[in-house]
Amino acid sequence: MENSKLIKTGAQVLIDCLAANGTDCIYGVPGESYLSVLDALYQHPTLTFFQCRQEGGAAMMADADGKLTGRPGICFVTRGPGATNASAGVHIAFQDSTPMILFIGQVARDQRDREAFQEIDYRRMFGEMTKWVAEIDDAKRIPEYVQQAFSRSMCGRPGPVVLALPEDMLRDLVDVPVPGPAAAIHAHAGTDDMKRFAALFQSAKKPLLMLGGRGWTKQACLNVQDFAETTNIPITVSFRNQDLFNNNHDLYAGDVGIGINPKLAERVRTCDLLIAFGPRLGEMTTGGYQLFDIPEPRQSLIHIHSGAEELGRVYRPELAINASPPGFAKALKNLDLSAGDWAEWTARARSDYLSWTTPTLISGDVQLGEIVRSLSDTLNADTIICNGAGNYSGWVHRYGRYRSYPSQLAPTSGSMGYGVPAAIAAKRRYPDRDVIAFAGDGCFMMHGQELATAVQHKIPVIIIIINNSMFGTIRMHQERNYPKRISGTELHNPDFTALAHAYGAFGETVTNTADFMPAFERARAANRPAVIEIQCDGEAISTTATISSLRGDHV
């Protein structure tokens, strides 16, 4: 049967194509370059335009949505300043391998190459941080371009795609069919791959399985858990992928990233078989490229990744398998393998993790480890925890326990300002789940204006601001390299509680550990966006160091 055809504007065709691909929400900031798209969205039966306050926040929301759903998060921004603001979210999506599509309003076709108002060549601008950048010159080809954008974003190593939309093209009248949804194509391991995998596994004495990357599903996580329980192999995860395996499980050994448990780092160095299932073996996953020799690791390395270009990129694996997480996890579960003689190795890995995650005393009246642990013990397993970048996140990652997938949203690129917009997108996607954003004082001020978005759209997220009046990570490096020479890292902050009230949100300040949980319960009961400011002693610069220790002083 032929597809029905109607004369429509390019903008209407574009929206129909997004709806056909299952899109239900577009994040963005309105702009005159795509007014026709906004008009096409007016009273649309299935698509919502989620108005944000800054394009970087909108792009981060789209990234978070892509992480949670496995299908591209959608963001619309205007040309020039709108696109440059959005680039922060695009970069996050690229380094995190998140499916996402950024649509940018563009100057009219007859004005190009004149440096027209806000004109930018987006192929050049985004070429290094996307999987594909294109500009649609012919409205008849909109279905083709959108189909390709969804396919490229999801297939292989997922990532962001950018499509530029000349404003006059969006007003053209066309008669074209709208195709069905694009399908994600998954690579699978071959029979020979699995035979070789089994042989390497059976010869190991001290194996370690590291999970990471994108493209996972709940079922894939469960399949890996079945394999782990059958073989009694210790499980670690790559930086900010802690939700891939239940942290309360006896096989979980911790995360490989910034601030790694030294005993886990040594375990990675001394294992005789490392199975890297899903992660890119980049700087964060390899301890600054120090945990493995380059290019030939001393450990036997099996690397499984959905993008063939990542296999052998820095390290030469003994076995490289191009497969997606769902496909390989299913094959893993079906392997007829049993536990080797490594029970003590596995038990010690778990014991080291439990010792490392026991909260330690820090200076001041606020014990962040105790606060994070008490939250973790109180909240439901499906609570989504979001954060941006900063030393404050070290307490979240070290002492928090992630127990279900997906429940962690945090940028592996170390981009500040991510937690608040990510939490808003997560709560919009899953309104019945608790969603909490952690942010440092510097991190919050990057995209804290999206609190207005949460209030406007009635999204009851809880934002916990850890305030030590400094850019903590940079101050740590500064004190380590240039002790006592403070330059550019001190912050004079607003009253965050008063700011929350000004936005129309709940706000409360906490200055000691005992007051936190009662304040949190009041924030939860408020059933509206909420801010809890925790005022901390800046002396506790990280989970493992103080400013005095970095300076060589006696505390």
Secondary structure, 3 states (H helix, E strand, C coil): CCCCCCCEEHHHHHHHHHHHCCCCEEEECCCHHHHHHHHHHCCCCCCEEEECCCHHHHHHHHHHHHHHHCCCEEEEECCCHHHHHHHHHHHHHHHHCCCEEEEEEECCHHHCCCCCCCCCCHHHHHCCCCCEEEECCCHHHHHHHHHHHHHHHHCCCCCEEEEEEECCHHHCEECCCCCCCCCCCCCCCCHHHHHHHHHHHHCCCCEEEEECCCCCCHHHHHHHHHHHHHHCCCEEEECCCHHHCCCCCCCEEEEECCCCCHHHHHHHHHCCEEEEECCCCCCCCCCCCCCCCCCCCCCEEEEEECCHHHCCCCCCCCEEEECCHHHHHHHHHCCCCCCCCCHHHHHHHHHHHHHHCCCCCCCCCCCHHHHHHHHHHHCCCCCEEEECCCCHHHHHHHHCCCCCCCCEECCCCCCCCCHHHHHHHHHHHCCCCCEEEEEEHHHHHHHCCHHHHHHHCCCCCEEEEEECCECHHHHHHHHHHCCCCCCCCECCCCCHHHHHHHHCCEEEEECCHHHHHHHHHHHHHHCCCEEEEEECCCCCCCCCCCHHHHHCCCC
